[in-house]
């Protein structure tokens, strides 16, 4: 008979994490590694020198790792999405006429007149 104690659901309400990468950055790194592998395959089938192919692939892979880890530590779990969304918000909205807003407001209030 064993008196083992197991922790169940120890990761509830926490983002998935793998070696310091959180949430979507794991997917970014995985997708990037697939692209790096495809880059290697293209160079290899194009009969580029093996050492040059390995050097370029290694540099590209190292750059990918440093970039993804930098983004993960800079922005955190949801920060990159927020930064990208913030850049798409217009600084100013110009309206040359109030007519579309006035028509909408009066049609919304038409049921109150009766």
For each residue, the residues with C-beta under 8 A, 3 or more apart:
1:
2:
3:
4:
5:
6:
7: 10
8:
9: 12
10: 7
11: 14 16
12: 9
13:
14: 11 17
15: 22 23 77
16: 11 22 23 26
17: 14 20 21 22
18: 21 26
19:
20: 17 69 72
21: 17 18 25 26 29 68 69 72
22: 15 16 17 25 26 72 76 77
23: 15 16 26 77 78
24: 27 28 80 81
25: 21 22 28 29 68 69 71 72
26: 16 18 21 22 23 29 30
27: 24 30 31
28: 24 25 31 32 68 71
29: 21 25 26 32 33 64 65 68
30: 26 27 33 34
31: 27 28 34 35
32: 28 29 35 36 64 68
33: 29 30 36 37 61 64
34: 30 31 37 38
35: 31 32 38 39
36: 32 33 39 40 57 60 61 64
37: 33 34 40 41
38: 34 35 41 42
39: 35 36 42 43 56 57 60
40: 36 37 43 44 53 57
41: 37 38 44 45
42: 38 39 45 46
43: 39 40 46 48 52 53 56 57
44: 40 41 47 48 50 53
45: 41 42
46: 42 43
47: 44
48: 43 44 52 53
49: 52 53
50: 44 53 54
51: 54 55
52: 43 48 49 55 56
53: 40 43 44 48 49 50 56 57
54: 50 51 57 58
55: 51 52 58 59
56: 39 43 52 53 59 60
57: 36 39 40 43 53 54 60 61
58: 54 55 61 62
59: 55 56 62 63
60: 36 39 56 57 63 64
61: 33 36 57 58 64 65
62: 58 59 65 66
63: 59 60 66 67
64: 29 32 33 36 60 61 67 68
65: 29 61 62 68 69
66: 62 63 69 70
67: 63 64 70 71
68: 21 25 28 29 32 64 65 71 72
69: 20 21 25 65 66 72 73
70: 66 67 73 74
71: 25 28 67 68 74 75 80
72: 20 21 22 25 68 69 75 76
73: 69 70 76
74: 70 71 79
75: 71 72 78 79 80 82 83
76: 22 72 73 79
77: 15 22 23
78: 23 75 81 82
79: 74 75 76 82 83
80: 24 71 75 83 84
81: 24 78 84 85
82: 75 78 79 85 86
83: 75 79 80 86 87
84: 80 81 87 88
85: 81 82 88 89
86: 82 83 89
87: 83 84
88: 84 85
89: 85 86
90: 93
91:
92:
93: 90
94:
95: 98 100 101
96:
97: 100
98: 95 101 102
99: 102 103
100: 95 97 103 104
101: 95 98 104 105
102: 98 99 105 106
103: 99 100 106 107
104: 100 101 107 108
105: 101 102 108 109
106: 102 103 109 110
107: 103 104 110
108: 104 105
109: 105 106 112 113
110: 106 107 113
111: 114
112: 109
113: 109 110
114: 111
